[in-house]
Amino acid sequence: MNYKKRIIIYNLLGNCFYYSGFLAIYNLIRKYSKKKYLSILMYHKIQENIDSHLVNATPTQFESQLNYLKKHYKIISFNELNNFKKDSVIITFDDGYLNNYNVAFPILKKYNSKATIFLTTSLVNKDDFLTKKLINQMNNYEIEFESHTLTHPDLTKITPQELDKELSLPIRYLKTLTKKDSKILCYPYGLYNQKVVNSAIEKGYKYAVTIDFGLNTLKTDKYRLRRIMMNPEENLSFFKLKLTPLWSSLRKLYHFGNEKDD
């Protein structure tokens, strides 16, 4: 199934499940389930022009999503992962674009929402990326900064010495900059293997996130946490469906494809 057809089907399904009332009934029934699910949402940029693959929502879409999340989910930080509550969400941004401050940050503040930005630390102060001053300003709010490595390489294809540098230097950099310990790793391009996982554990990382699609439970491997990539071409109805275990089950059943490309 090509990309455009898939988006059309996703949005139609979202509308059908939402406007029929089925999604509301499903969520009501699910309240009586004891199983806990954690959704980790993945963004890069929030902007009106969605031509770039790095744009995951327009400002209007992002605000609508936050409004929905604040009403129906518990938005938490990675510090609360040890015993997260039912229907929890973590909001993440990859790379550390200047856009995160100019556009996303005011909306996050409006909804008193937490978020985590995974910084590629060699890009701090570079064009189109966050500066140290802005990072400190956001750090004083409820925005956490964690490691997206030093230079954003494919960690599975570099030498052990390079891997050591890519994982260890951001920890020291972020400690100096934010006065907080960095303990979360975001794998560049979502690529990792057991060698990378072992190195992350050795460096003291407590968790690591992938771009593998899906929800997380208390049993999910801490170094293979799944995320849900946001897509500006998907409507709000599908966003509501996408965060549920129902969608994960439907996706497996019908083999809708790999959403890493969404």
PEDADA-V32734 format. One record per run of one state. SS is the DSSP state (@ for helix, = for strand, . for the rest). FROM is the first residue (numbers start at 1). TO is the last residue. If there is no record, write none. Layout:
ss: <SS;SS>
from: <FROM;FROM>
to: <TO;TO>
This chain:
ss: <.;@;.;@;.;=;.;=;.;=;.;@;.;=;.;@;.;=;.;=;.;@;.;=;.;@;.;=;.;@;.;=;.;@;.;@;.;=;.;@;.;@;.;=;.;=;.;=;.;@;.;@;.;@;.>
from: <1;3;20;22;31;38;44;45;47;55;58;59;73;74;76;78;84;88;96;97;98;99;111;115;120;121;124;129;130;132;140;143;148;155;158;160;179;184;187;188;191;194;204;207;214;216;217;225;230;236;243;245;255;259;262>
to: <2;19;21;30;37;43;44;46;54;57;58;72;73;75;77;83;87;95;96;97;98;110;114;119;120;123;128;129;131;139;142;147;154;157;159;178;183;186;187;190;193;203;206;213;215;216;224;229;235;242;244;254;258;261;262>
